[in-house]
Amino acid sequence: MTAEQEFNKLLSETIFWDVLASIADGVITIDEEHRIVYCNAVAERMFGYSCEELMGKDVSPIIPEPHCSTHRGYVDRYIQTKEGRVIGKSRECRGQRKDGGTFPVEISYSVSRTAGKLYFTAVIRDISERKKIEREMRFMEKLADVGKAVANVVHEIRKPLMLIGGFARQVECCGALKESEKERQKLKIVVDEVRRLETLLNGVSVLSRPPASSQKRLLHLNDLLRETIELLGPRLKDKEIGLSSDLAPVFLRVTGDPDQLKQVFLNLLMNAVDAGHGRGSIRIVSVLEDTRVNVRVQDSGPGLGPEMAEKIFDPFFTTKPDGTGLGLAIARNIIEDHGGSISVTSKVGEGACFVVSLPLGRA
């Protein structure tokens, strides 16, 4: 090979590696032994590992279950059969960061042969933001569907429900059934079910539009959180739950409706109580971060899987046998009406942490 050919080869290789290093997606290449032989800087940032930590190591740590235990089998099958089910195609799955967290990715696979050996390359795109936008769109679509149905449902149900509830409460209060315990129990069921349906109707109404009775004013968030914690007290009786708080030592002023914000934080705390099934710990923390006030509600419950965490704020999605699936959806609607956001981070077996972020109020 001439000097010019050597130079051109070196130049081509340099350009090739520079292109791989500069593209916006993560690139990881493994060999036939399932070991990483190349990763670019984007992949380092994406998964939280340095290139030195990944090179020469098995690729399994960045692949979450259930795919981790089957990935090597896919590679081995291709080596034996030369038939690939995903080679040359894109698919959506999840990646796993160094800290154990997972995130949605879109991966395109290719295979090449060099010096008689096969190398498998994955071009990986973090689609967390795209998934977030899709969830937002689905949420808004569901709200639109709910809004269309709410007017008719409320009109058709509320009036007869009020009549049924009113008459049942009158009979309950006048003691007309005091001679029959069995009949009194039946009446109590009617009253309780009417109350539950009234709550459900009110929830659907709030979900379909921002609360019309919102009375926003400048308030101290820590004081509101302390009042909410006191409201939770009766719920903690006879339960082995430790409730602790770490509220910021500075005044956290936000502009909001105190009753609506109490409803949000009480809902988060009650969900944390339910998640622990009567035991465990709950911690509520408030901090000032730049121009926003963040409140974190952490529980020690069983946690949420990635798919469940993505759906937890959807209307009518619930993990409780007797839940309506409206509590967190309403909370999200209220917080967004206050110019804030609500999110959750969770791992299975390690509890869940809900974060409410509100803009700092100005006097």
N, C-alpha and C positions, 0 to 999 in steps of 0.2 A: 504494500500500500504506500502510495506516494505521500509526501509531506502535505500536499494540498488536500488529498483525500482524508488524511488523518485530521487535518484542521476542520474540514467540512463535517466529518463525523462528530467531532467534539462540539462544533457549533450547533449541529442538529440536536445533539443530546442536551446541550445547555438550554436551548430554546424549549425543548420538550419538557424538561424539569421546571423551567421557569413558568411555563403555561400551567402545568399541574399545580404549582405552588400558588398561583395567582387567581385561579378560578374561584367563584363565589361559593361553590359547593364543597363539601368534604369529600376527599378521595382516600380510600383505603384499599390496599392490595394485599392479598394473602396467597401463600403458596399451597402446594398439595398437602402439606402437613398442618394446614389450618393456622399457620403462623403469619403474623403481619410483617410484610417486607417493605411497605411504604405507607406513609400517611402524610397529608399536607397540613399546613397551619390551620386551615379552617376546621379540619377534623379534630385537631388538638383542642381548639376552643370549644367546639361542639360537644365533645365528650369529657372535657376537663382533664385529660391526660397530656403529658408532654410526649413528644415523639420518642424520646429515650425510654419512657415507660412502656411504650407500645411495641417498638421494634423488636422483632424476634419472639414476641409473646403470642400466646393463643388469643384469637379474636373473641373468644367467648365472653369476657367481662363486659364488652360493650353491647352484647345482645341479651335482652331480658327474656325471661320465660314467657310463653312456652316455646319460643323459637330457639333458645340457646341450646337445649338438649337435642334438637333435631338438625341444627345447622350443619354439623360435621357430617351427618348422614347424607345431606344433600350434596356436599362436596365429593364425598366418596362415591356416591352413585354416579355423578357426572364423570369422574375419572374412569369408572368401569364401563359405562355405557355410552359416553360422549353425547348423551341426550339431556338437555337442560330445560326445565320447566319455566324458569324465570330469566334465563340468559337472553339478553337483548330486549328485555321488557322492564317496565317500571311497576313497582308495587308499593303500597303503603303499609308500614308496620311501625315499630317503636324502637328507639335506641335507648341505651342506658348509660347515664353519666357516671363519673367516678364516685360521686356522692351517693349513688344508688337511685337517684331520681330518673324517671323515664320521660321521653318526649316523642311526639309523632314525627316520623320521617318518611320521605319518599325516596326510594332507592332504585337506581338503574344498575343492572349487572352486566358485566362483559367478561370474556375469558380470552386469554392469549397464550401462545406457546413460545417459550424462549429457551434456547439451549436444551431442547428436549423435555422441558418441564412446563406444566400448566400453572398459570397465575390467574387468580380471580380478582377482578376489580369492581368495587362498589362506589358509585357516585351518589353521595348522600346529601339530601336537602332537608333542612329543618323546616317543617311546615307548621310549627306551633302557631305562628301568627295567622296563617291561612285557616287552620282549624278553628282558631278563636273567632275569626270573622264568620266562618260557616255557622258556628254555634250562635253567634249574635243574630245572624240572618234567620236561623231556625227559630230562635227565641222570638224575634219580631213577627215572624209569620204566625207562630202560635198565638202571640198576643193579638194579632189582627183577627185570627179565627175566633179567639175567645171574645174579642170585642164585638164581633158581628152577632154572636149568639147571646151575649150577656143581656142586652136590652129585652129580648123576647123572653129569655129564661126567667129573669128577675121579675118582669111584669106578670108572667103567667103563674109563677110559684109563690112569690112573696105574700100576696094578699091572702090566698087560702091558707098558707102556712101560718100567717099571723092570727087568723081566725081559729085555726086548730090549736095553736099554742095558747092563745088567750083563754079559750074555753077550758082547755086542760088545766091551766094554772088556777083558774077560778074554782074548778072542782077540787083541785089539790088543796087550795087554801081554806075552802069552806069546811073541809073535813067530812064531806058527805060519805066517804068510804071508810070511815074510821073503824067500822066493825069487821072489815075484811082486809087482812094484811096482804093477801095474794092480789086482790084488786088494786090496792094502793101501789104495789110494786109494778103492776102493769101500767098504771097511770104515770108513775115516775119514769118509766121507759119512754112513754109518749112524750113527756115534757123534755127529757134529755135529748131525744132524737130531734125534736123540733128545734131545740137550741143549737144542736150540732148543724142542722141544715141551714139555720139562719146564719151561723158563723161561716159556713161554706159559701153562701150567697154573698155575704159581705166581702169575703176573701176574693171571690171571682170579680166582684165589682172593683175592688182596689187594684187587682192585677191588670185589668183591662185598661186602666187609665190612671194617671197620677191622682192622689187623693185631693179632692176638691176642697176639703176643709183644712188644708195644710196651713199652719200658723208658724212660719219660720221667724226666728229671732236670734240674736247673738246669745250664746250660752256657753257655759264652761262644761266641756265634755267629761272631765273627770268626775264632777259632781253628779252628772247624769249617770255615769257608769256605777258610782257608789249606790245611787238610788236603785238602779236595776239589780245590782247584786243583793240588796236588801229584799227586793221583791222575790228573788229566787230562794230566799231562806226557807220558806215553808216546803218547797219542793225537795229540799235536801234532808228533811227530817227522816229518820230511820234509814238513811242511806250511808254507806261507807265511802263517801266522796269527799276528797279534800279540795276546797276551793281557795285559791290564792290569787292575789292581784299585785301587779307592779305598775302603778300609774305614774306617769311622768311628773317630776317635781315642779314643773312649770305650768302656768295656766294654758290650757289647750282650748282656745276659743273657736267655735265653729258656728256657722249660721244654719239653723235647722229647726224643725218642729220637734220639741222634746218628747211628745207622746209617740210620734212615729219612730224616732230613733230608739226610744226605750223598747218599742215593739220589736225592732230589729235585733237589738242586743239581747233582749230576753229570749227571743226565739233561738238565737245562736247558743245561749247558755243552756236552755232547756234541751236542745238537740244534743249538746255535749253531755248532759246528765243521762239522756236516753242511750247515748252511744256506749256509756260505761256499764249499763245494766245494773245500776245501783252501787257501783264501786269504782275506784280509780281516782283520778285527779283532773282538775280543771284549772287552767291558768289564764287570766285575762291581763293583757299588757297594753298600755297606751304609750306612744312615743311621737315626738315631733320630728319629722324628716323633711327638711327644706321648707316648702310652703304647704305641706300636707300633714294631716294628723292620721296616724295609723293605729288601729285597734286590732289586736290579735287575740283570738279565743282558741286556745289549744286544749284538746282533750287527750286522754290516754286510752281511748277506745280501740276497736279493731282496725280502724282506718278504712280507706276507700281505695279500690283498684282504679287504674287510669280511666277506664271507660265509665265507671260510675262517677268519678270526680268530674268528668266532662259534662255529665247530664244532671248533676245534682241541683242546678238552678233552673232546670226546665220545668215549666208548669206541669203539674200532675205526675211528676216523677217522684217516687218516694221509696225509701228503704224500710219504712215502718208498716207493719201489717194493718194498722188502723189509721195510717196517715192519709192526708188529702193530696200531698204533693204541691201545696200552695205556699207553705211558710217561707221557704227560701226564695221562691219566685217573687213573692210579695216583698221580701226584704230587699232583693235586688232592685225591684222597681222603685222602692222608696229611696234607697241609697243613690241610684242614678238620678232620681228627681232632685236630690240634694247636690248634684254635681260630683258625686263620688263613684267609687267602684267597690265591688266585693268579690273575693276570690277564695280559693281553697287550695292548699297543698297537703298531700297525704301520701302515706305509704301503708300498704297492708301490714297490719300488726304493729304499727307505730303511731296510731292515732291520727287526728286530723287537725289542721290549723286553718281557721277562717280569718281572713284579713279584710277589715273594712277601712277604706281610705277616703278621707274627706278633705276638702280644701280648707285651709286655715282661714277662720273668719276674721274680718277687719272691723274695728270699731267705727 
